Amino acid sequence: MSTETSSNVGSFYPPQRTLMGPGPSEIHPRVFSAMGRPTIGYLDPVFVEMMEELKELLRYAFQTKNALTFPVSGPGSVGMEMCFVNMVSPGDKVIVCRNGVFGGRMIENVERCGGTAIVVDDPMGKPVDPEKVREAFKTNPDVKVLAFVHAETSTGVRSDAKTLAEIAKEFGALTIVDTVTSLAGVPVLVDEWGLDAVYSGSQKCLSCTPGLSPITFSDRVVELVKARKHKVQSWFMDLNLLLGYWGETNRTYHHTAPTNALYSLHEALIMLRDEGLEASWARHQRNHKALKAGLETLGLSYLVEEQYRLPQMNAVYVMPGIDEKEVRRRLLVEMNIEIGAGLGALAGKIWRFGIMGYSCKMENVMLCLCALESVFDNMGAKIDLGAAEAAAYHAYAAHPIGPGKTIKAAA
Ligand SMILES: *Cc1c(COP(=O)(O)O)cnc(C)c1O
């Protein structure tokens, strides 16, 4: 083995891509520039002040008063795991709803915590069926937790978090809810819906750099964790220990916070606050309507029934007779546009068009439709050139944006 690197290794300059896949989404220059600010100590009083602001901004994003609301140092998967390791003790029964890839990961988490997962299955592309969940509770009245994915990124389906949380409450169970793709793209009303443990991700509709997981816990979760008989098996994710750093008083060292990543989250959340949550939801709807008009004009049809569709994640069946991989390759390599492929049983069957956060804008939608048309046409598909962009633009014109609702360009 050589102790030197090969001579051709130099600075890394990634290409500038248009990101329209399942995340990460594009990042506003304001968020990038926040990341380049000076690194300071994780217990510096100035840093601690920023942490308090972060908690406040996250409470706004989650629409909650939960004291225990903070960003976990790790991607959305760590936020997911944090909920399970703290709330599931060996022997506990957990109902897990699986209607896509991420529900499957929740089952893994329950089992690795020594719990038993009672799986409520729904087909990929369908929302979680509340009646099946109710039945599962009836046959297993000793269930402690209900876990489900609000916005299934693998299919673009939204489940009814409010109704599912009501059912859990009826049976005296707590909820673990994945809002990685939903937060800031569609309403996530933690307090109004009575959700207990809710995690998200920095890199989807929040349009922040990847690697952080906003999370919020109700007081019911805090009581549950304090009453645990078994030690949480993960030292890093043990809420009781983390509270010493993210809690209200006597801050002590737990781990070195990813300071600069937290600056970028702070900036992304300031931008969300300035735009307004409702305006952000409306922006995702508006761009979705235009993208949908274009995709349907191309003859592509949605996997998910209209009423359950996520505006920020558009899953459509691939065009018959067209090499779906080649379409994605050309978009990426030739035009710097990333779109998502199908996962699991849907591999090769669907494309996923993400319009999340800063990626959710008119120029992306128009560019993507134009690129798709050209590629389809060149690959021999029978399409009406120019019709998709026209349909999208008509949809935009039919839903004009109100004044003061655009994202500011600079601080
Ligand atoms: C992206 C995603 C995750 C995982 O987040 P990472 O940051 O990739 O770990 C979890 N759940 C859903 C629904 C997601 O879309």
The ligand as an SDF file (V2000), in Angstrom:
LIG
                    3D

 15 15  0  0  0  0  0  0  0  0999 V2000
  -35.0780   10.9400    3.0880 C   0  0  0  0  0  0  0  0  0  0  0  0
  -35.9810   10.2350    4.0590 C   0  0  0  0  0  0  0  0  0  0  0  0
  -35.5090    9.6410    5.2450 C   0  0  0  0  0  0  0  0  0  0  0  0
  -34.0600    9.5090    5.5720 C   0  0  0  0  0  0  0  0  0  0  0  0
  -33.4070   10.6930    5.6940 O   0  0  0  0  0  0  0  0  0  0  0  0
  -31.8000   10.6860    5.5420 P   0  0  0  0  0  0  0  0  0  0  0  0
  -31.4430   12.1100    5.8020 O   0  0  0  0  0  0  0  0  0  0  0  0
  -31.5150   10.2210    4.1620 O   0  0  0  0  0  0  0  0  0  0  0  0
  -31.2490    9.7610    6.5630 O   0  0  0  0  0  0  0  0  0  0  0  0
  -36.4270    9.0970    6.1080 C   0  0  0  0  0  0  0  0  0  0  0  0
  -37.7450    9.1100    5.8450 N   0  0  0  0  0  0  0  0  0  0  0  0
  -38.2390    9.6480    4.7090 C   0  0  0  0  0  0  0  0  0  0  0  0
  -39.7100    9.6270    4.4680 C   0  0  0  0  0  0  0  0  0  0  0  0
  -37.3640   10.2260    3.7880 C   0  0  0  0  0  0  0  0  0  0  0  0
  -37.8520   10.7550    2.6660 O   0  0  0  0  0  0  0  0  0  0  0  0
  1  2  1  0
  2  3  1  0
  2 14  2  0
  3  4  1  0
  3 10  2  0
  4  5  1  0
  5  6  1  0
  6  7  2  0
  6  8  1  0
  6  9  1  0
 10 11  1  0
 11 12  2  0
 12 13  1  0
 12 14  1  0
 14 15  1  0
M  END
$$$$
